[in-house]
């Protein structure tokens, strides 16, 4: 039951759900997520940590970047089920549609100047 509750709590915050919806589209770094959601870097990092501890996302350091992506859910059936369902849920939500529309204009090279 502990793993189920951890996943549900991680997805109980609207900003974390939006992060998952963004990461469905592509791998992203903190600065890109921060730019997309208009949140402080520390807030984004805290949310990402909660999602990672629940097993919903993973990260990989590649050079100067820490890239976040959705987990494959292989170790936790609750993660697998929720991520599978979230691929379809909220696709017609106005906030999610607006985020997705903005995503093509958000690039780390432009934001971070590298």
N, C-alpha and C positions, 0 to 999 in steps of 0.2 A: 504494500500500500504506500510506502514511503516514496517510491519512485513515481507513482501515479500523482501523488500530491505535489511533488516537486515540479513536475511538468505542468500541471494545472496552475500552480502559483506563478510559474514563469510566464505563462500565457495570460495571466489575469490583468496585465497592464497594457493599455492601448498602444503605447510606444514600442513595447516589445513585440506585440503582434505586427505592427507596421515594419519593424526591423526584419521579422521573419518574411513578410510579404516582399520586402526589397531584396532580401537574400535569395528568394525564389528566382529572381530575374538574373542575378549575377553575383559573383564574388565581390566583396567591397571592403575597404579599409575604414577605420574610425572616422577619418576626416570626410569621406564621402557620405557616410551615414549621418554624421553631424550636420552636414550641409543639407541633405535631403529633409531631415526632420526639424532643423532649426533648433537643436538642443546643444547645450554646453558639452564639451569634450568629456568632462568628468561624468556627466549624466549618461552619455552614450556608453562610456566604458563600464559603468556600474550595471547598466541594463545588459550589455553583452556578457558580462561575467555571470549574471543570473541565468541567461539563456545557455551559456556554456556549461555551467554546473548542472543544469537540468538535462544536458545531453542533446539539446536542440540544435546547437551550432558547434562548429569546430573552427580552429584558426591555424594558420601556417605562416611562419615568418619567412618572407622571401626578400632578401636584401634589406632595404630600409623599410619595407612594408610588412604590416601584419594583416593578412587577408583572412576575412571571415567568410564562412560558407555554411550552408545548412548541413547538418549531420546526415549520415545515411540511415540513422535510426536502427542500425543492425543490432545493437546491444540492448535496446530497450523497446519493447513492443508498444508502449504508450507514446514514445517519441515517434516511432514509425507511423503509427495510426494518426496522430495529430498532424504531423507534417504532410501526410498523404491527404488528409481532409482539408487542411488549410490551402492546399494547391487550388482547390475549387471554391472554398468559402471566401466571402468578402470581395470577390473579383468585381462585383458591381457596386461596391461601396464607394461613395464620392471621394472620401479621403484617400483611399487606396488608389483609385483611378488617377487622382491628382499627383500622388507620389510617383506612380509609374510614368506618367507623362513627363515629369521633371527629370526622371532618371537619365534619360539620354543626354542631357546637358550637364550632368555631374561627372566630372573626371578628376581624379586625384592630381594629375599633372597640372591642371588649372588651379585647383584649390591650394595645393601645397607648393606650387611653383617649382616642381622638379621635372 
